[in-house]
Amino acid sequence: MACLLALAVLTAGCAARRAGPPPFAPETLLDAAARPLSPAVFARDIAGADYILLGEEHPNPCDHLAQAAVIRRLAAAGAFPAIGLEMVPADRQQVLDAFNAGTLSLADLPKALDWKTTWGFDFELYAPIFEAARDFRLPLFALNVPKGLAKKVGRAGLDALPPAERTLLPGALLPPHPAQVEELRAFFVHHGPMGKPVPDSAPRKEAAPGRDPFASFLTVQSLWDTQMAARALYARSLTARPVVIIAGAGHVADGWGIARRLAVYDPSARTVTVVPWRGGEAPAPGEATFFAACPAIQKSRLGMTLSHDQPTPGQPVPPLLVTAVAPGSAAGKAGLLAGDAVTAAGKHPATDLAVLHQAAMEAAKAGEPLTLTVSRAGETLAITIPLAAPPAGK
């Protein structure tokens, strides 16, 4: 119930954002034990921090509304932050500078950033964050590695870059926490570097001959986190403002990713982390300083929005519920309807939203459409959704 209330509050705030900062409800932010966070604690522990890391699941609309709500609340409290974005590579900073100066409109920003190529997730998901920055004149900073360099570093190492490219990256990569190394190793073994299942016998093409594939994967992860921390430090140094960092929850949770590197670069600074909480069991100790209560929702590039309730212990896992289908989208043309319950994606039972991405990746690799098994009014149907061909060379 708290998650649904939070979503309603955030959605209402989104509708009112052009009229000023929306009301800030305690249900939106939770403490480390998932209890509502009081305005006084927010003012003391979040608005008083030097770095505020706001994690997300990229396709989840609620996560981005929560991030925008926190930014607006910070501004309302008199802490006008700079905003760092994982979604934008550092060599696109001049585009953000034009937006910061008011010479580039919000409508023109996606094209100027080449958003579809450099990030890919629907720009509209992030629009509330850019609108908050515009409304309060908060400077935006690009945090990510210039496109293509992470792959080069993963394949051949940092020192293999030519000087012109080497100067675009941090002087040295800061290593991950040993516990994170083991977690990343488990992820790599089961999902591969791109987050999709990889059999033990599958060849690994991310590393140069003779280079350990997991070491390459770990290097890229360290590069991303080190780069974003270094750029956030630059933003703070340049603006003398606190810095809000918008990044995937994997770079924020447990204080392992960006926060660990900030502790090296800026040891006297105070950093807080906020990651999404989907309800159900209490968060794991140390996962984050605070949590944003948001239900599990995913807006797919295929034009469908799905939600997933937390399973009740001892009960069957609930299906994925289609809550909206965009008219004229691939999902809409295929016949998917709001209210459909997705029970399987490809060959996988629909146990969580990640299965949808996994099935789509497998279908795209095989050059096949994505097949969803849905339950509708007591019937079981197969919905076949064509997938766009990947760009040449991908």
BAMARFI-486808 format. One record per residue: residue in three letters; x, y, z of N, C-alpha, C in turn. Coordinates in steps of 0.1 Angstrom, whole numbers, plus 2048, in hexadecimal, padded with zeros to 3 digits. Example, Ala and Ser with C-alpha at 12.3 -4.5 7.8 and 13.67 -1.06 7.14 Angstrom:
// residues 2
Ala8847C784E87B7D384E8847DF84E/Ser8807EA8478897F584788180084F/
***
This chain:
// residues 394
Met8087F480080080080080980D800/Ala81480C80881C81880882281B7FB/Cys8268107F382C8127E68218187DD/Leu8158137DD80B8197D48088277D8/Leu80882B7E58058387E98118417E4/Ala81D83C7E68298447E18278477D2/Leu82383D7CA82283F7BC81784A7B9/Ala80C8497C08028537BF8078617C2/Val80E8627CD81486F7D181D8747C6/Leu82686B7C18308707B882A8747AB/Thr81F86C7A681886F79A81187D79B/Ala80B87F7A780588C7A980F8977A8/Gly81A8957AE82589F7AE82A8A27A0/Cys82A89779882E89978A8258A2782/Ala8188A078580E8A977E80F8B7782/Ala8138B978F8138C77948218CE793/Arg82B8C778D8388CC78E83B8DA788/Arg8338DD77E8358EA7778308F5780/Ala8278F27898228FD79282A8FF79E/Gly8358F77A083E8F97AB8418EB7B1/Pro8498EA7BB84C8DD7C18408D67C7/Pro83E8C97C48338C27C98348C07D8/Pro8298BD7DF82A8BA7ED8328AD7EF/Phe83A8AD7F98438A27FC83D899806/Ala83988D80383288480C83C87A813/Pro83B87882084486F826844861821/Glu83A85D81A83984F81584384D809/Thr8478588038508587F885E8537FC/Leu86485880787185480B87084C818/Leu87884281A87883A82588683982B/Asp88783683889483583E89A82783B/Ala8A58238428AC81783F8A480B843/Ala89A80C84B89180184F883802848/Ala88380A83D87780C83586B81283D/Arg86E81B84686482384D864831847/Pro85883784785784484186184E846/Leu86785683E87185F84286B86D845/Ser86D87285086887F85486E88B84D/Pro86789684B86D8A284487A8A684C/Ala87A8A58598858AA8618928A285D/Val89089485C89B88C8598A088E84B/Phe89689184289A8948348A38A1834/Ala89E8AB83B8A68B883B8B48B6841/Arg8B58AD84B8C28AC8528CB8A284A/Asp8C68978468CE88C8418CF88C832/Ile8C689182A8C789181C8CA89F816/Ala8C28A981B8C58B68168D28BC81B/Gly8D88B58258E58BA82B8F08B2825/Ala8EE8A881C8F98A08179008A780C/Asp90C8A38099148A87FE9118A17F1/Tyr90F8947F290B88C7E68FF8847EA/Ile8F58847E18E987D7E38E78747D7/Leu8E98677D98E985D7CE8DB8577CD/Leu8D485A7C28C68557C08C684A7B6/Gly8C583D7BA8C58327B28B882F7AB/Glu8B88277A08AC8257988AD817791/Glu8A281278D8A180878289D810776/His8A581076C8A381976189581A75B/Pro88E80E75988180F75287681375C/Asn87881576986D817772869825773/Pro85D82976F85983776F85983D77D/Cys85583578785383979586183D79A/Asp86B83679787983979C87D847798/His87A84B78C87E85878787586378D/Leu86886078F86086A79686586C7A4/Ala8698617AA86F8637B887B86B7B8/Gln8848697AE8908717AD88D8807AB/Ala8848837A28808907A087A8977AD/Ala87288F7B486C8947C08768977CB/Val88088F7CC88B8927D589389E7D1/Ile8968A07C489C8AC7BF8948B97C3/Arg8878B87C087F8C37C387E8C67D2/Arg87E8BC7DA87D8BE7E888A8C47ED/Leu8968C07E78A38C67EB8A38D57E8/Ala89E8D87DC89D8E67D88948EE7E1/Ala8888E87E587F8EF7EE8858F17FC/Ala88F8E88008958EA80C8A18F380C/Gly8A48F98008AF9027FF8BC8FC7FB/Ala8BC8EF7F98C88E87F48C78E67E5/Phe8CD8EF7DD8CB8EF7CF8D78E77C9/Pro8D48DA7C68E08D27C28E38D37B3/Ala8EF8CF7B08F38CB7A28EE8BD7A0/Ile8EB8B97948E68AC7918EF8A5787/Gly8F489978B8FD8917838F588577D/Leu8F78837708EF8797698F886E763/Glu8F58617688FC8567628F8855753/Met8EC85974F8E78577428EE85F737/Val8F686973B8FD87173190C870732/Pro91386C72792186B727928879728/Ala93387972E93A88673193D88F725/Asp93F88871994189070D935897708/Arg92A89670E91D89D70B91A8A8714/Gln9248AC71D9228B672791E8C3720/Gln9238C77159208D370F9118D470B/Val90B8C97098FC8C97068F58CD713/Leu8F98C771E8F38CA72B8F68D872F/Asp9028DD72B9058EB72E8FB8F5727/Ala8F88F171A8EE8F97138E08F9719/Phe8DC8ED71E8D08EC7258D08F4732/Asn8DB8F37398DD8FA7468DC90A743/Ala8E190E7388E191C7358D492172F/Gly8CB91872D8BE91B7278BD91D718/Thr8C891A7128C891B7038C490F6FC/Leu8C29047038BD8F86FD8B08F4705/Ser8A58F16FE8998EE7048988DF708/Leu88F8DC71188D8CE7158898C670A/Ala8818CB70187C8C46F58878C06EC/Asp8928C96EB89D8C66E28A88BE6E8/Leu8A78BC6F68B28B56FD8B48A76F8/Pro8AA89E6F78AD8906F38B588F6E6/Lys8B18976DC8B88966CF8C689B6D0/Ala8C88A66D88D68AC6DA8DF8A26E1/Leu8D989A6EA8E18916F28E28836EA/Asp8DB8826DF8DA8756D88D686A6E2/Trp8CC86D6EA8C78656F58C58576F1/Lys8BE8556E68BB8476E38C783E6E1/Thr8D28446DC8DE83C6D98E683C6E6/Thr8E88476ED8F18476F88EB840705/Trp8DD8407068D783A7128CD83070E/Gly8C28357078B982B7018AC82A709/Phe8AC82B71689F82B71D89783771A/Asp88A83671A88184171688584E71D/Phe88785971688B86671C87F86B725/Glu87386772186886C729869867738/Leu86F85C73A871857747879861750/Tyr88286874988C87175088787F74F/Ala87D882748878890746876897754/Pro87089075E86D89776A87A89C771/Ile88589576F8928997758978A676D/Phe8968A676089B8B17598928BD75B/Glu8858BB75D87C8C676087F8CC76E/Ala8828C47778868C97848928D2783/Ala89C8CD77C8A88D477A8A68E2773/Arg89D8E276989A8EE7628928F876B/Asp8888F37738808FB77B888902786/Phe8928FB78B89A9017968A8905792/Arg8AB9057858B790977F8C3901786/Leu8C18F57868CB8EC78C8D58E7781/Pro8E28E97838EB8E57788EC8D5777/Leu8EC8D176A8ED8C37678FB8BF763/Phe9008B376790D8AF76390C8A175E/Ala91489E75391589174D91F889755/Leu91C87D75992587576192B86975A/Asn92686475092A85774A936858741/Val93C84C73F94784B73694384E727/Pro94B85572094785771194484A70A/Lys93B84B70193683E6FB9428376F4/Gly94282A6F694C8216F095881F6F8/Leu95B82870196882670996781B713/Ala95C81971995B80E72395D80171C/Lys9587FF71095B7F27099697F0706/Lys9707FB70197E7FA6FE9867F770B/Val9837FD71698A7FB7229887EC727/Gly97B7E77259797D97299807CF721/Arg9827D27149897C970B9987C970C/Ala99E7D570E9AC7D670E9B37DD71A/Gly9AA7E27239B07E972E9B27F872D/Leu9B27FF7389B380D7389BF813731/Asp9CB80C7339D781172D9D881071E/Ala9CF8087189D080670A9C9811702/Leu9C381A7099BC8257029C782F6FD/Pro9C48356F19CD8406ED9CC84C6F6/Pro9D68556F79D68607009CA869700/Ala9C586B6F49B98746F29AD86E6F9/Glu9AC8616F99A085B7009A385970F/Arg9B08567129B38537209B185F728/Thr9B286B7239B087772B9A287A72E/Leu99987372798A87572A98586D736/Leu98E86573C98B85B74799285F753/Pro98E85975F99585C76B9A485776A/Gly9AD85D7739BB8597729BD84B776/Ala9B584577F9B68377839A8832787/Leu9A782578599A81F78999A81B798/Leu99081F79F99081B7AD98980E7AF/Pro98F8047B698A7F67B697D7F57BE/Pro9757EB7BB9687E87C296B7E27CF/His9617E27D89617DB7E59627CC7E2/Pro96A7C57EA96B7B67E795D7AF7E7/Ala9547B47F09477AD7F093F7B07E3/Gln9417BC7DD93B7BE7D09417B67C5/Val94E7B37C69547AB7BC94E79D7BB/Glu94B7987C794578B7C793678B7C2/Glu92F7967C59227987C09227997B1/Leu92B7A17AC92C7A379D931796796/Arg93978E79D93D781797931778796/Ala9297777A091D76F79F913774794/Phe91278179390A78678891078377A/Phe91D78477992378276C922773768/Val92376A77192375C76F915758769/His90A75E76F8FD75A76C8F7763760/His8FC76F75F8F57787558FE77D74A/Gly90B77C74C914782742915791744/Pro91E79873C9207A673E9157AF73A/Met90B7AA7329007B272E8F37AF735/Gly8F47A77408E87A47488DF79A742/Lys8E47917398DB7877338E1779736/Pro8D976F7368DF76273A8EA75D731/Val8F475873690075372E903745733/Pro90273B72A90672D72E91472D731/Asp91872373992672273D92F720731/Ser92A71A72693271771B932722711/Ala92B72D71392A738709937740709/Pro93B7446FD94774B6FB94575A701/Arg95076070694F76D70B957776701/Lys9517806FB9587886F195B7966F6/Glu95979970395B7A770896A7AA70A/Ala97279F70C9807A270F98979E703/Ala9957A570399F7A16F99A47936FB/Pro9AA78D6F19B07806F39BA7806FF/Gly9B87767089C17757139BD77D71F/Arg9B278571E9AE78E7299A278772F/Asp9A278673D99777F74498A786742/Pro98078073E97378773B96D78D748/Phe96E78775396878D75F971799763/Ala97E7987629867A47659827B075C/Ser97F7AD74F97B7B874696E7BE74B/Phe9647B574F9577B97549597C2760/Leu9627BD7699647C577696B7D2773/Thr9747D276997A7DF7669707E9761/Val9667E575995C7EE7539537F375F/Gln94F7EA7689477EF77394F7F977B/Ser95B7F677E96380078696580D77E/Leu96780C77196881876995C82176A/Trp95081B76994382376A942829778/Asp94482278294382879094D832793/Thr95A83078F964839791962846789/Gln95E84577C95B85077495085977A/Met94585277E93A85A78393D861790/Ala94585B7989498617A595286D7A2/Ala95B86C79896587679595D88278F/Arg95387F78694B88A78094389178B/Ala93D88979493588F79F93E8997A8/Leu94A8947AB95389D7B29568AA7AA/Tyr9588A979D95A8B479594E8BE795/Ala9428B87959368C07969358C87A3/Arg9388C17AE9388C87BB9438D27BC/Ser94F8D07B79598D97B79568E67AF/Leu9508E47A394D8EF79A9428F779F/Thr9388F17A592C8F97A992B8FC7B8/Ala9328F57C09318F77CF9238F47D4/Arg91D8EA7CD90F8E67D19108D77D5/Pro9068D37DC9058C47DE9028BE7D0/Val9048B17CE9038AB7C18F989F7C3/Val8EE89F7BB8E58947BA8EA88B7AF/Ile8EC87F7B18F18767A68E586C7A3/Ile8E186D7968D78647918DE85878A/Ala8DC84C78F8E38417898DB83478C/Gly8DE8297858D881C7888DB818796/Ala8D181179C8D280D7AA8DF8047AC/Gly8E37FD7A28EF7F57A48FC7FD7A6/His8FC80A7A39078127A59068197B3/Val8FA8177BA8F781E7C68F68157D2/Ala8F080A7D08EC8017DB8F97FC7E3/Asp8F77FB7F09027F67F990E7FF7FA/Gly90D80B7F49188147F592480F7EE/Trp9238057E592E7FF7DE9338077D2/Gly92A80C7CA92E8117BD93481F7BE/Ile92B8297BB9308377BA93483C7C8/Ala92C8387D292F83D7E093C8397E5/Arg94082D7E294E8287E69598307E0/Arg9578347D396183D7CD96184B7D2/Leu9558507D595485E7DA95B85E7E8/Ala95A8547F09618537FC9708557FB/Val9768517EF9848527ED9878617E7/Tyr97F8657DE9818727D897E87E7E1/Asp97487C7E996F8877F196C8827FF/Pro97687E80797487781396D87F81E/Ser96D88C81E966894828958896825/Ala95389381994689581593C88B81B/Arg93088F81C92588682191D881815/Thr91C87481491486E80990886680E/Val8FD8688088F185F80C8ED8587FF/Thr8E784C8018E28457F58D38427F7/Val8CC8427EC8BE8407EB8BB8367E0/Val8B582A7E38B28217D88A481D7D9/Pro89E8187CE8908147CF88D8087D8/Trp8818097DE87D7FD7E686F7F97E1/Arg86E7EC7DE8617E77D78577E27E1/Gly85A7E37EE8517DD7F88557CE7FB/Gly84D7C78038507BA8078597BA813/Glu8647B181286D7B081D8747BD820/Ala8787BF82C8807CB83088D7CB828/Pro8927D782589F7D881D8AA7D2825/Ala8B47CD81E8C07C78248C87D282B/Pro8CE7CF8378D67D983E8E17DE835/Gly8E37EB8358ED7F182E8EB7F381F/Glu8DF7EF81A8DC7F080C8DC7FF807/Ala8D780880F8D681680C8D481E819/Thr8D782B8188D48338238C5835824/Phe8BE8378198B083A8188AA83280C/Phe89D83180C89682A80188B8327FB/Ala8888317EE87D8377E887282C7E5/Ala86782E7EB85C8237EA8568247DC/Cys85881B7D385381A7C684F80C7C3/Pro8448097BD8417FC7B98497F87AD/Ala84A7EB7AA8517E679F8497E8792/Ile84E7F278A8477F677E8527F7773/Gln84F7F37678587F475C8517F9750/Lys85680474A85180973D85A804732/Ser8557FB72A85D7F571F85E7FD713/Arg8697FC70C86A8036FF8607FE6F5/Leu85A7F26F78507ED6EE8437F36F0/Gly8417FC6FA8358036FB82C7FE706/Met8307F570F8287F071982E7F4727/Thr8257F67318297F973E8247ED747/Leu82D7E774F8297DC75782D7DF766/Ser8257D876E8287D977D8287CB782/His82F7CA78E8307BD79482F7BE7A3/Asp8257B87A98247B87B882E7AF7BE/Gln8327B37CA83B7AB7D283479E7D6/Pro83B7927D48357857D78337847E6/Thr82877D7E982577A7F782C76D7FB/Pro83476C80683A75F80983075480A/Gly83474980382B73D80382173D7F8/Gln8207487F18157497E681C7497D9/Pro8157467CE81A7467C181F7547BD/Val8297557B582E7627B08247697A7/Pro8207757AA81577B7A281B77E794/Pro81277E78A81778177C81A79077B/Leu82079476F8227A276C8157A7766/Leu8117B376B8057B97678077C475D/Val8017C37528027CE7487F97D974C/Thr7FE7E574F7F67F07547F37FA74A/Ala7FB7FA73F7F98047347FF7FF727/Val7F980271C7FF7FF70F7FE80B706/Ala80981070180981C6F980381A6EB/Pro7F98226E77F38206DA7FD8216CF/Gly7FC8186C58058186BA8138126BD/Ser81580D6C98228076CD8237F96C8/Ala82F7F36C88317E56C48287DC6CD/Ala8277DF6DA81F7D66E28107D86DF/Gly80C7E56DC7FE7E76D97FA7E16CC/Lys8037E26C28007DB6B57FF7CC6B6/Ala8077C76BF8077B86C17FA7B36C8/Gly7F37BC6CE7E67B86D47E77B86E4/Leu7F27BC6EA7F27BC6F87E97C76FD/Leu7E27C47097D87CD70E7DC7D071D/Ala7D87DC7217D97DF7307D07D5737/Gly7D57D07427CD7C674A7D27B7747/Asp7DA7B573C7DF7A873A7E97A5745/Ala7E97987497F37937537FD78A74B/Val80978F74B81478774481977C74D/Thr81877074981C76575182975F74C/Ala82D76274083A75D73B83F767730/Ala84C76872F85377072585D76771E/Gly85B76571186375B70A86274E711/Lys86D74771586C73A71B86D73B72A/His86C74873086E74A73E86174D745/Pro85E74775085274B75985475A75D/Ala84A76175D84A77076084B77276F/Thr85676F77585877078485B77E788/Asp86178677F86479478386679C776/Leu8677A97778687B176B8757AF763/Ala87F7AB76A88C7A876388A79E759/Val88179475A87F78975187B78F743/Leu87479A74386F7A073687B7A472E/His8847AB7358907B072E8997A4729/Gln89A79A7328A278E72E89C787722/Ala88F78672288977F71688A787709/Ala88979570B88A79D6FF89879D6F9/Met8A279C7028B079B6FE8B378E6F6/Glu8AD7836FC8AF7766F58A87766E8/Ala89C77C6E789577C6DA89C7846D0/Ala8A17906D48A87986CB8B57926C5/Lys8BC78B6CE8C87846CA8C57796C0/Ala8B97726C28B57686B98AE76D6AC/Gly8AC77A6AB8A57806A089677C6A0/Glu89077A6AB8827766AC87A7806B4/Pro86D7806B28647896BA8647846C9/Leu86078D6D285E78A6E08507846E1/Thr84F7796E88427726EA83F7736F9/Leu8337796FC82E77A70982277170B/Thr82276971581676171980E769723/Val80176C7207F97757287EC76E72C/Ser7E77717377DA76D73C7D077973A/Arg7C57767337BC7817307AD77B731/Ala7A678073B79877B73D79776C73D/Gly7A076674479F7577457A675073A/Glu7AA75672F7B17507247C0752725/Thr7C774871F7D574A71E7D974C70F/Leu7E075870D7E375C6FF7F275E6FD/Ala7F675C6F180475F6EE80476C6E5/Ile80B7766EB80D7836E481B7846DE/Thr81C7856D18297866CA82C7946C6/Ile8377996CC83B7A76CA8477A86C1/Pro8477AD6B58537AF6AD85D7B86B4/Leu86A7B56B38747BD6B887C7C46AD/Ala8807D06B08877D86A58957D16A4/Ala89A7D16988A77CC6958B27D469C/Pro8BC7CE6A38C67D66A98CE7DE69F/Pro8D47EA6A28DC7F16998E87E9694/Ala8EC7EC6888F87E56829047E668A/Gly90B7DB68C9177DB6949157D86A3/Lys9087D76A79057D46B59067C66B8/
***
